Amino acid sequence: MRNQDTTKHDYGHAMLIAGAYGRMGCAILAARAAMRSGCGLVSTHLPSLCIDPMQAAFPEAMVDIDPDDKLFTTPPPHLEHYTAIAAGPGLGTAEITQQALRQLLEQRPAATPLVLDADALNILAIHKEWLPLAAGAVITPHAMEYARLFGDNEPREMAARHNITIIRKAHRTMVYAPDGSSFENNTGNAGMATAGSGDVLTGILLGMLCSNHIHASTFNIACHAVEIHGKLGDIAIEKQSESSLIASDLIDNLRHISTDITAH
């Protein structure tokens, strides 16, 4: 239950850097999931040709406009204004986007949590010299993304070596913290093996990092986000088949689950 004497500014401001021309679906899914996960404001950094799809599909999102029409080429200004930042879904791996991600990593305030997913991980796999990341970073690789980043090295070791929280997505997703802590998730089902499910997790994590940052650690928030993500899939298959589940169903079911960690 929220304190009645609050405003949107009490629940954090999320910055989502996602999407490119022709790849806006993942950005829309992540932005919607972030807002449904409790943050007060969501800003999306988009190429100019991507603004209309976002504003039509998700009018609650604010938009920061990249100088390029089609690609992520320049980090948003004033990163210190945001409670948490996520980057990666649908960005592509063009050289100019790689350099924009490098600038984002360099300019991100040390106290601001950062989530890297999808193409941000593909870029990081090209530039392993950018590791370790500043404290408070979370990466969310599936099996292939993890292998490109770390080969067959143990996730617990990689989390400690590179100072990151690793959400290793799988049938039983694991979360690893830099201090050696780990968490095994037991929610979710095979219906969640569908396009956009990972983008929804990125949005949930981003939103929860904003709304829960005062009273929970990055690792704790990551564990709860993974658990909630799986619960959304379990709620979905109470009403439909696993094979019919799509990522938007997960977001729709967020209305039935509290993402306030103090409520869990």
N, C-alpha and C positions, 0 to 999 in steps of 0.2 A: 504494500500500500504506500503510495507516494504521500509525502508531506503536502498538505493542501496549499500551503503558502509558498509555492514555487513557480518558476517560469521555465520556458524552454532552455534558457541559458544555464539552468542548474543541472542539466542532464548531458551536457557535452556537445561539442561540434565536431562532426566527422568529416574528414576529407577523403574522398574516393577518387583515385586516379585509375581509370579503367576505360576500355572501349576505344575503338578506332572506326574509321569509315567502313561500313559493312560488317562490323563486329560489335554492335551496340547491345545485343541481348544480354550478354553477361554483365555489362555495366548496370543495366536497368534492374536485373535480378539482385545484384549485390547492393545497390542503393536502396531498393525497396526493403530488403532484409535488414539493412542497417537501421532504417527508420523504425521498422517493426520491432527492433530489439532494444528500444528504450532510449536512444540518443535524442537530444532535443532538436538538433539541426543536422542536415546532411548536405554537404556541398560536393559536387562532382566536377572534376577537371576534365574538359572534353575538347576535342578539335571542333572547329566552328560548324562543320557539316553534321555533327552529331548532336547538336543542341536540340533541334526540333523533335527527334525521336525520344529523347529523355524527357523533355517537358510535356510531350503528349502522353507518354506512358506513365510518368511519375511526377505530377505537378508539384508535389511537396519538396522535391529536390531543388536546391539552388545550383547555379552553374558558374564555374570559372572557366574562361575561354582560353584555350591554347592558341598561340600565334599561327599554328598550322591548320589547314582545312581538314586534314584527314588523320594525322598522327599525333601522338604525345611527343613533343619536342622540347618543352620547357616546364620545369616544376612550377607549381603555383607560388605566388608571392606570399610573404608573411606566414610562413608555416607555423610560426609561434602562436597563431590565432586558433589552431585546431587542437582538440583534445587527443585525437588519435588519427592516424593516417593509414590507408590501405592502398596498395598499388599492384597491378598486374593483369587482372582478367581482360582479355581481348586487346591488349596493347600492341601485340606484334613484337617483332625483334629487329626492326630496321635499325641501322647504325645510329641514326639520329635519336631514336627512342632509347637505345642503349646508353647513349651519353646523357640523355635527360634523366634516366634512372640513376646514373652515377651522381649527377648533380643533386638529385633528391636525397640520396644517401648521405652526401656530404653536408647538405644544408639542413637536414632534419634536426630540430632541437633535441638535445640529449634526453630530455625528460618526456618526450612525446612518443608513445607506443607506435610501432610500425608493423603492419602486416604485409607480407610479400607472398603472392600467389601466382600461379599460372605463368604468363609470359615474363613476369618479374623474376621468377625462378629460372626460366629458360635463359634469360639474359645473365643471371648470376652464375649459371653453369658455364657460360662462355667466359666470364670474368671472375674466376674463383679468387683472384688476387684482391677482390673487394671485401673478402671475408678476413677477420671477423667483423660483424656489424656492431653498432653501438648498442648498449644495454636497452632492453625493452622491445627488441625485434622478435617477431614471430614469423616462421615460414610454414607453409601448409602443403608439402609435396605429396603427391601420390607416388606409387612405386617407381614409375619411369622417371619422374622428375627427381626423386631422391637419388636414383642410380646415377643420373647425369651429374648431380651435384657432388655426391660423396662415394660413388662406387658401392662396394660392399662393406664399408665401414659401419660400425654400430651407431645407431642414432644417439644413444646416451653419450657416447664419446664425442660425437660431432656437436651436440648441444653444448657440452662443456668447452670444447676446444674453440668454438666459434662464437660463444657468448650469445646463443639464441635459444628461444623456445621452438621446438620442432613438433608440429602436428603431423604425424606420419599416417596419412589417410589409408585405410584398408577396411576389410570386413570388420575387424575390431581395431578401430583407430587408437593409436597410442600418442600420448603427449609427453615430451621430454623437456625438462628444465635444465638450465646451465648448471644448477647446483646438484644435479644427479637425481632429483625427484622425477617420478614418472606416474602416469595414470593410464589405465586401460579402460576404454569405453565399451559398454555392453548394450547400448541402445542402437536402434537402426535395423534395416533389413535390406534385402536385395533389390527392392524397388527403387532404392536411392541410387542405384548404378545407372544414372541417367544424366543427359547433358544439362549443365547448369547447377547441379547439386553442390559442387564445390564452390561456385560463385556465391551461392546462398550462404554457405558456411563462412566465407570471407566477410560477407555483409553482417552476419550475426556477430561474429567476433569483433568487427569494427564497432558496431553499435554498442556491444557490451563493454568494450574497452572505454567507451565514452561515458556510459551511464554508471559503471561500477568502479571506475578508476580510484575513487577516494578510499574505498574500504576493501579492496581485494588486489592481490598481486596479478601480474600479467599471466603467470602460470595458472593460477587459480581460475582466472577468467577464461583462459583458453580451455581448461578442462570442462568448465560448465558450458561453454559454447558448443563444444563437441557433443556433450551429452544431450543438450537441448536439440541440436541439429538431428541427432538420431531419433529422439522422441517425436519430432515432427513427422518423420517418416513412419513411425509406429502408429501415430494417430491417423495418418493418411490411409494406411491399409486396413484400419477398422471400418472404413467407409468405401473402399475401392480395392481393386486388385493391385498386386505389386507391379504387374506389367503395364498398368495404366498410369502409374505415378509419374508426374513431371515436376520439375523444380518449383514452378509457381505454386503447386499444392503445398509445398513445405512452408512457403512464405504465408500463404493463406491461413495455415494452422498456427502461426505464431501468435495469433490473437487469443489462443487458448492456453498459452504457457507464459508464466512470468519469467522475465529475464533478469529480474532483480536478484542478485546473489544472496542478499540477506533474507529472501523469501524461501531459499532452498535449504 
